[in-house]
Amino acid sequence: MSEAPAPPPRPRSDRDDALVVVRRLREAGHVAYFAGGCVRDQLLGLLPKDYDIATDAPPQRVRELFTKTDAVGAAFGVILVRQRKSQIEVATFRTDLEYRDGRRPEGVRFATAEQDAQRRDFTINGLFYDPVDERVIDYVGGQADLKAKVLRAIGNPDERFAEDHLRLLRAVRFAARFGLTIEPATDDAIARHARQLARISPERIAEELRAMLTPPTRAAAWAMIRRYALDAVIFRFVRGPAAPAHPEVAAHRAPIFECVTPGQPIPFGLALAATAVEHALSRLANLANWPHVSVLQYVKAARQALRISNDESDQMEGTLYGLELLLKHTSPTVAMLKRFLARPTAPLSRALLAALPPELAVHRDHLERSLPDLEQTDYAPPPLITGDDLTAAGLTPGPLFKRILDAVYDAQLEDRVVTKEQALKLGMDLARRQ
């Protein structure tokens, strides 16, 4: 199924600005509350990143009351109100009509606040807050679930996930982010509906993965993704019968996501590289022989599955190639290590290397001793000679040039040549041997 790309994130909205919008709606005779995630975050003692408002005012009435508005989703009762520097989503209380594509309802019917709460995804997101009277309006038991640290679908969980398949990933994201236990009926429904995630556009899936696999809680998110077999749907490119599984390998190690820069956020490209390594470790007893799926295949498949950006793709590819270089060579030369350090993704490859269990990275101790010393050197100096120098010396440009220049630069990195004259002499000697 194809759908529109995920919209760009809204600027953070200010609570005081949102309160102005609520008061204006109330003064005009309407019911208006803070709604959804901002209420949840407030009850958890967190600073909401934005404030959404739910009201009984129809969209046209909202546009009449505010001078700066955008009808971003008027068909669904949603108007974006600009108040000072904030952009605040104001939605009319509604119920949803039939869902046919697994993502969006065919239409909406304006309704009461209680009916609006009942059509939302999870009880922790179905809360309203009256910022004027300072009271929570809870029609779905969300406060009790927050206190009990439970994630629960509103109503019938099979119906909630059948309506919008992206809720499968949202459930994982909320449970991981807030340290919640998914209650049994919701848990069972996620497993039953996992395959339906294939109907969601790659862009939307990638948006959710960015939000759950980059923060410090990513290990919990990844564990749930694996447990519900959502990765088999998302990463169809690597989970198949092409290689025998080695479950005993995974049984005796900590997941990569627990060990990659613990307690700190990571870039999405590194997170994707970690998913590739997790897959490899589930099938191989040792990473000395890189997995049956090559780095380029992993990266190409990630681009197809998630429509990731060029920067994210390059970051994933560079991270995996750097790790491969460190793992494949039992005794990497000084030139190899210096070339590795010069790569922009070297810190990410090293973070991934540090996350591997010792028995699968037997040369890690040596590398961890060698690399810091080399970092103190000029590990990426400008080459002493270029192709122009070889041409000026009488050589004909061609494929040989790259091999000569690479060999000469390796010698330079290892201090076997230190002047341009020495480098050019070595280059000419290599040319004569060809």
Secondary structure as GFF3:
##gff-version 3
##sequence-region A 1 434
A	DSSP	alpha_helix	15	27	.	.	.	ID=ss1
A	DSSP	beta_strand	32	35	.	.	.	ID=ss2
A	DSSP	alpha_helix	37	43	.	.	.	ID=ss3
A	DSSP	beta_strand	52	55	.	.	.	ID=ss4
A	DSSP	alpha_helix	59	65	.	.	.	ID=ss5
A	DSSP	beta_strand	69	73	.	.	.	ID=ss6
A	DSSP	three_ten_helix	74	76	.	.	.	ID=ss7
A	DSSP	beta_strand	78	83	.	.	.	ID=ss8
A	DSSP	beta_strand	86	92	.	.	.	ID=ss9
A	DSSP	beta_strand	94	96	.	.	.	ID=ss10
A	DSSP	beta_strand	108	110	.	.	.	ID=ss11
A	DSSP	alpha_helix	113	118	.	.	.	ID=ss12
A	DSSP	three_ten_helix	123	125	.	.	.	ID=ss13
A	DSSP	beta_strand	127	130	.	.	.	ID=ss14
A	DSSP	beta_strand	135	138	.	.	.	ID=ss15
A	DSSP	alpha_helix	142	148	.	.	.	ID=ss16
A	DSSP	beta_strand	150	151	.	.	.	ID=ss17
A	DSSP	alpha_helix	157	163	.	.	.	ID=ss18
A	DSSP	alpha_helix	167	178	.	.	.	ID=ss19
A	DSSP	beta_strand	181	182	.	.	.	ID=ss20
A	DSSP	alpha_helix	184	193	.	.	.	ID=ss21
A	DSSP	three_ten_helix	194	199	.	.	.	ID=ss22
A	DSSP	alpha_helix	202	213	.	.	.	ID=ss23
A	DSSP	alpha_helix	218	227	.	.	.	ID=ss24
A	DSSP	alpha_helix	230	234	.	.	.	ID=ss25
A	DSSP	alpha_helix	247	251	.	.	.	ID=ss26
A	DSSP	alpha_helix	256	259	.	.	.	ID=ss27
A	DSSP	alpha_helix	268	281	.	.	.	ID=ss28
A	DSSP	alpha_helix	295	306	.	.	.	ID=ss29
A	DSSP	alpha_helix	310	328	.	.	.	ID=ss30
A	DSSP	alpha_helix	334	342	.	.	.	ID=ss31
A	DSSP	alpha_helix	346	355	.	.	.	ID=ss32
A	DSSP	three_ten_helix	358	360	.	.	.	ID=ss33
A	DSSP	alpha_helix	364	375	.	.	.	ID=ss34
A	DSSP	alpha_helix	387	392	.	.	.	ID=ss35
A	DSSP	alpha_helix	399	413	.	.	.	ID=ss36
A	DSSP	alpha_helix	420	433	.	.	.	ID=ss37
###
